[in-house]
Amino acid sequence: MLRVDNIEVAYGKIQALWGVSFEVRDGEIVALVGANGAGKTTTLKTVSALLRPSAGAILLDEQRLDCCTPVKVVEFGVIQVPEGRKLFPHMTLRENLLLGGYTRAARAERSKRLEHVFEIFPALRERQGQIAGTLSGGEQQMAAIGRGLMAGPRILMLDEPSLGLAPIMVEEMFRVVREINQRGVTILLVEQNTENALELAHRGYVLESGRVVLEGTGKELLANEKVREAYLGL
């Protein structure tokens, strides 16, 4: 479904990604794991067309995304839920969710998709009139993912969804990611919580200093000695 082919990205004169390649197949959960600063968020921003690669290509099926605008990438169904949630804090939860369905195709489905979000996150139904900035961290993360679902994603890209959450909410967040995938949404997951991410993922890629250094199934990477030493402390 999604193929990232040998992309290179720089911030000015500072190279951030060096020949990064990976693929995401229809129906999969694919994890990008690595230390802080490895290039995971840069990779997602490049797929979203928020950054332009200086080399390489990004394809959704046969459509080149690296030549598109961010709006067009969203219209093609590649949706990023950013690190830090990025909600509009002075708007209500419901207003934040509805903003996720701003494209022409999504607007026609907003009522249906809103109900779909409330099925996945029952707690949000009770909070929909609440100002987003007053929600708990876990509720805000649910709202950010729900806003992404309102766009009707083919691929949902989640950037550190467990960041800053209490342990019980981390467990819940990974359960929700699995449920969304089981409902038919392909997921590209960026996580520093390596163990949970690889346990969840069908396949994974390890980024180090802007390069893919390992790839395999989630189970294969969890059993890899380098991964266990560097990321699991074992």
Secondary structure, DSSP 8 states (H G I E B T S, - for coil): -EEEEEEEEEETTEEEEEEEEEEE-TT-EEEEE-STTSSHHHHHHHHTTSS--SEEEEEETTEESTTS-HHHHHHTTEEEE-TT----TTSBHHHHHHHTT-SHHHHTTHHHHHHHHHHH-HHHHHHTTSBGGGS-HHHHHHHHHHHHHTT--SEEEEESTTTT--HHHHHHHHHHHHHHHHTT-EEEEEES-HHHHHHH-SEEEEEETTEEEEEEEHHHHHH-HHHHHHTS--
